[in-house]
Amino acid sequence: MLANSITATRIAASAAMLASCPADPAFWLLYTWCGASDLIDGPIARRLGEESAFGARLDSAADLAFAIACCLSLLAECNLATWLIVTIAVLAIAKALFYALARDKGRDLHSKENKAAGLATFITLPVLFLTSLSVAALPACILAAYSILQEGRVAFAR
């Protein structure tokens, strides 16, 4: 399945990010591929009729691998304000909780809000790396919080 293969490359690229330095152009090629693969795997799966529960779980695992790689590689290099570190931690915990609850109920959290928050975060991380201006993350944090609130609504719906 082509879409799942593309998704799997995101996991491999995320692992390779951990082995490279954000100052290295190869890191940013991997970062860009992770973002691009996240954009194209779903539409390819739908177009080729390859949508599956496994593919959705693989996509979520790849997203998690990419997020972890970003946190360990990029955010560790930035001089972030304490409020942003706490905000990221709270958002990550809430997202994990709501994801687990929704998954337990068989619900999908691949919403438009989630995609918008992911795109905002994807754009924000290089800005944080280049500038260390924590305030630059505020729009992404607001979108992520809104997305997580929507996920909570889905997770707790009867």
C-alpha positions as CSV (number, residue, x, y, z in Angstrom):
1,M,0.0,0.0,0.0
2,L,1.5,3.2,-1.2
3,A,0.0,5.5,1.4
4,N,1.2,3.3,4.3
5,S,4.7,3.2,2.8
6,I,4.8,7.0,2.7
7,T,3.6,7.2,6.3
8,A,6.2,4.7,7.3
9,T,8.9,6.9,5.8
10,R,7.8,9.6,8.2
11,I,8.7,7.4,11.1
12,A,12.1,6.6,9.5
13,A,12.7,10.3,8.8
14,S,11.8,11.2,12.4
15,A,14.3,8.7,13.7
16,A,16.9,10.1,11.3
17,M,16.2,13.6,12.6
18,L,17.3,12.4,16.0
19,A,20.6,11.4,14.6
20,S,21.2,14.8,12.9
21,C,21.7,18.3,14.1
22,P,19.2,21.2,13.4
23,A,22.1,23.2,12.2
24,D,22.6,20.6,9.4
25,P,20.6,21.1,6.1
26,A,19.9,17.4,6.1
27,F,17.8,17.9,9.3
28,W,15.6,20.4,7.5
29,L,15.2,18.1,4.4
30,L,14.0,15.4,6.8
31,Y,11.8,17.9,8.6
32,T,10.3,19.0,5.3
33,W,9.7,15.4,4.2
34,C,7.9,14.6,7.4
35,G,5.6,17.5,6.9
36,A,5.0,16.8,3.2
37,S,4.4,13.1,3.8
38,D,1.8,14.0,6.4
39,L,0.0,16.1,3.8
40,I,0.0,13.5,1.1
41,D,-0.5,10.1,2.7
42,G,-4.2,10.6,3.5
43,P,-5.2,12.0,0.1
44,I,-3.3,9.2,-1.6
45,A,-5.0,6.6,0.6
46,R,-8.4,8.0,-0.2
47,R,-7.7,8.3,-4.0
48,L,-6.4,4.8,-4.2
49,G,-9.0,3.3,-1.9
50,E,-6.4,2.3,0.6
51,E,-8.0,3.8,3.7
52,S,-7.8,1.4,6.7
53,A,-7.9,1.4,10.4
54,F,-4.3,0.3,10.3
55,G,-3.3,3.2,8.1
56,A,-5.0,5.6,10.5
57,R,-3.1,4.1,13.5
58,L,0.1,4.2,11.5
59,D,-0.5,7.9,10.7
60,S,-1.0,8.7,14.3
61,A,2.2,6.7,15.3
62,A,4.1,8.6,12.6
63,D,2.7,11.9,13.9
64,L,3.8,11.0,17.4
65,A,7.3,10.0,16.2
66,F,7.7,13.3,14.4
67,A,6.5,15.3,17.4
68,I,8.9,13.5,19.7
69,A,11.8,14.0,17.2
70,C,10.9,17.7,17.0
71,C,10.8,18.1,20.8
72,L,14.1,16.3,21.3
73,S,15.9,17.8,18.4
74,L,14.5,21.3,17.9
75,L,12.9,22.5,21.1
76,A,15.9,21.3,23.1
77,E,18.0,23.7,21.0
78,C,15.7,26.7,21.6
79,N,15.8,29.0,24.6
80,L,12.1,28.9,25.3
81,A,10.3,30.8,28.0
82,T,9.0,28.8,30.9
83,W,5.4,29.6,30.1
84,L,5.8,28.0,26.6
85,I,7.4,24.9,28.0
86,V,4.6,24.5,30.5
87,T,2.0,25.2,27.8
88,I,3.5,22.6,25.4
89,A,3.6,20.0,28.2
90,V,-0.1,20.7,29.2
91,L,-1.2,20.6,25.6
92,A,0.7,17.3,25.0
93,I,-0.8,15.7,28.1
94,A,-4.4,16.8,27.2
95,K,-3.9,15.6,23.6
96,A,-2.7,12.2,24.7
97,L,-5.5,11.8,27.1
98,F,-8.2,12.8,24.7
99,Y,-6.7,10.7,21.9
100,A,-6.7,7.6,24.2
101,L,-10.3,8.3,25.2
102,A,-11.5,8.8,21.7
103,R,-9.6,5.8,20.4
104,D,-11.1,3.7,23.1
105,K,-14.5,4.7,21.9
106,G,-13.6,4.1,18.2
107,R,-13.7,7.8,17.3
108,D,-11.4,9.6,14.8
109,L,-9.6,12.8,15.8
110,H,-8.3,13.7,12.3
111,S,-10.3,17.0,12.3
112,K,-9.7,20.1,10.3
113,E,-8.8,21.9,13.6
114,N,-6.2,19.2,14.3
115,K,-4.7,19.7,10.8
116,A,-4.7,23.5,11.2
117,A,-2.9,23.2,14.5
118,G,-0.4,20.8,13.0
119,L,0.4,23.1,10.1
120,A,0.8,26.1,12.5
121,T,3.1,24.1,14.6
122,F,5.1,22.9,11.6
123,I,5.6,26.5,10.5
124,T,6.3,27.7,14.0
125,L,9.1,25.3,15.0
126,P,11.7,26.6,12.5
127,V,10.8,30.2,13.6
128,L,11.4,29.2,17.2
129,F,14.7,27.6,16.3
130,L,15.9,30.6,14.3
131,T,14.7,33.3,16.6
132,S,14.1,31.7,20.1
133,L,11.1,34.2,20.3
134,S,8.7,32.2,22.4
135,V,5.9,34.6,21.6
136,A,6.0,33.4,18.0
137,A,4.5,30.1,19.2
138,L,1.4,31.8,20.6
139,P,-0.8,31.4,17.5
140,A,0.1,27.7,17.2
141,C,-0.6,27.2,20.9
142,I,-4.0,28.8,20.6
143,L,-4.9,26.6,17.6
144,A,-3.6,23.5,19.3
145,A,-5.7,24.3,22.4
146,Y,-8.8,24.9,20.3
147,S,-8.2,21.6,18.5
148,I,-7.6,19.7,21.7
149,L,-10.9,21.2,23.2
150,Q,-12.7,19.9,20.0
151,E,-11.0,16.5,20.5
152,G,-12.2,16.5,24.1
153,R,-15.7,17.2,23.0
154,V,-15.5,14.2,20.6
155,A,-13.8,12.0,23.2
156,F,-16.4,12.7,25.9
157,A,-19.5,12.6,23.5
158,R,-21.9,9.8,24.3
